[in-house]
């Protein structure tokens, strides 16, 4: 993990369109939408970023927000365009995405690693030509059978599961001041400490 790398861009992965907005695969976008809403910032479509973009202040530091409006498996184009424009390094980027290998209501922070079968991460790794960025892995649970994964992530969670995910997103938001200060180890410790669910 890089020393004192501060998060300057938070990307929420999603598929575009109303039919996907409430599906599990869009959990990353839910996080970025929440950050924008809590900061009273409206995300605006920016053609050169191929996405919805906004700028918020976290702990007196500017932080870029991005939701690609490409389909999930083309997310890298959007992330690379925004990074290049703002002259950001990969290790200052946090990608928020759904993760079927984590139970509903839990979130993990991770640096580096593979794509875990996630098409959005795969495309980002290919476009950036590196795995050296942060991931906020939002647990959406697993359907139990690998054949059911596509249908599962492209459907809505139950009301109870959505409440658990929303609560976890609120918890994740509390570590952002640490991330923009470069205190990533502290942020991981705080987020990963077991809590009553």
Number of C-alpha atoms within 10 A of each C-alpha: 13 12 10 15 19 22 28 24 24 25 28 24 30 28 23 16 11 8 10 16 18 17 19 28 29 25 28 24 26 25 27 26 21 16 20 19 12 10 13 10 17 14 18 12 16 15 11 11 22 22 24 20 22 19 17 18 13 18 13 10 13 14 17 20 25 29 33 27 21 19 14 21 17 20 28 23 20 23 27 18 16 24 19 11 10 11 9 15 17 22 22 21 23 23 25 27 28 27 26 23 13 16 15 22 20 24 24 16 20 16 16 14 13 11 14 11 10 16 16 22 24 19 19 24 22 12 17 17 10 13 19 19 23 22 21 23 21 29 23 27 20 17 14 10 8 9 9 11 14 11 10 21 22 17 17 17 19 10 9 10 17 19 14 18 25 17 15 20 23 14 16 22 15 13 18 17 19 19 23 23 17 18 18 26 15 13 18 17 13 16 20 14 7 9 8 3 8
